[in-house]
Amino acid sequence: SMKAAVENMSEDLNREVEKLAEGQTRVEAEQETQMRRIEANRKGMEQRAKQAEARTEEMEHRLGVEVKRVRDEVGAQREGIENRIDALDEAHHETHAALEQNTSDSIERQQILDVKLKRL
């Protein structure tokens, strides 16, 4: 009966070892699953980060293009305004010169009329 008791203890220990081995296998499988999830999440986050970086670069490029377009447009408007100011200045000078000429002509005519009137 001592032999039977030892055999029972041996069987109990073997069952315990099997349970522990099954538990260890289960834990390892869960760890492996978790590691795969973590790796998948890491890859997903890296992909999202790359996409965000690409979108940021594209946005920076678009903003740069837009800023250049606005600068060019402002430059063209400034040039147009400067050209109009130059044209107005030129017209002003021409008008002023014509006015001076008309005044000079008027004075000359008045002098001629004065001389003619004195002769009368």
C-alpha positions in Angstrom: 0.0 0.0 0.0 3.0 2.2 0.3 3.6 1.5 -3.3 0.0 2.5 -4.1 0.4 5.7 -2.2 3.6 6.5 -4.0 2.0 5.7 -7.4 -0.9 8.0 -6.4 1.4 10.8 -5.5 3.4 10.2 -8.7 0.2 10.4 -10.7 -0.9 13.6 -8.9 2.5 15.1 -9.5 2.4 14.2 -13.2 -1.1 15.7 -13.5 0.2 18.9 -11.8 3.2 19.0 -14.1 0.9 18.5 -17.1 -1.4 21.4 -15.8 1.6 23.6 -15.3 2.9 22.7 -18.8 -0.5 23.5 -20.3 -0.7 26.8 -18.3 2.9 27.7 -19.5 1.9 26.9 -23.1 -1.2 29.0 -22.8 0.7 31.9 -21.2 3.4 31.7 -24.0 0.6 31.7 -26.6 -1.0 34.7 -25.0 2.3 36.5 -24.9 3.0 35.7 -28.5 -0.5 37.0 -29.5 0.1 40.2 -27.5 3.6 40.6 -29.1 2.0 40.3 -32.6 -0.7 42.9 -31.6 2.0 45.2 -30.3 4.0 44.8 -33.5 0.9 45.3 -35.6 0.0 48.5 -33.6 3.6 49.7 -33.9 3.6 49.2 -37.7 0.2 50.9 -37.9 1.4 53.9 -35.9 4.6 54.1 -38.0 2.4 54.1 -41.2 0.1 56.8 -39.8 3.1 58.8 -38.8 4.6 58.5 -42.3 1.3 59.5 -43.8 1.0 62.5 -41.5 4.5 63.5 -42.4 3.7 63.2 -46.1 0.5 65.2 -45.7 2.5 67.8 -43.8 5.1 68.1 -46.5 2.4 68.3 -49.2 0.6 71.0 -47.2 3.9 72.9 -46.7 4.5 72.6 -50.5 1.0 73.8 -51.3 1.3 76.7 -48.8 4.7 77.6 -50.4 3.2 77.6 -53.8 0.2 79.7 -52.6 2.5 82.2 -50.9 4.6 82.5 -54.1 1.4 83.0 -56.1 0.2 85.7 -53.7 3.6 87.4 -53.7 3.6 87.3 -57.5 0.1 88.7 -57.7 0.9 91.5 -55.2 4.1 92.3 -57.2 2.1 92.5 -60.4 -0.5 94.7 -58.8 2.2 96.9 -57.3 3.9 97.2 -60.7 0.5 98.1 -62.3 -0.1 100.7 -59.7 3.4 102.1 -60.1 2.9 102.3 -63.9 -0.4 104.1 -63.4 1.2 106.6 -61.0 4.0 107.2 -63.5 1.4 107.7 -66.3 -0.5 110.1 -64.0 2.7 112.0 -63.2 3.5 112.3 -66.9 0.0 113.4 -67.7 0.2 116.0 -64.9 3.5 117.3 -66.2 2.1 117.5 -69.8 -1.0 119.3 -68.6 1.1 121.7 -66.5 3.4 122.4 -69.5 0.4 122.9 -71.8 -1.1 125.2 -69.2 2.1 127.2 -69.1 2.3 127.3 -72.9 -1.4 128.5 -73.0 -0.6 131.1 -70.4 2.5 132.3 -72.3 0.5 132.3 -75.6 -2.3 134.2 -73.9 0.1 136.8 -72.6 1.7 137.2 -76.0 -1.6 137.6 -77.7 -2.6 140.2 -75.0 0.6 142.1 -75.7 0.0 142.0 -79.5 -3.6 143.2 -78.9 -2.3 146.0 -76.6 0.2 147.1 -79.3 -2.5 147.1 -81.9 -4.8 149.0 -79.6 -2.1 151.7 -79.0 -1.7 152.1 -82.7 -5.4 152.8 -83.1 
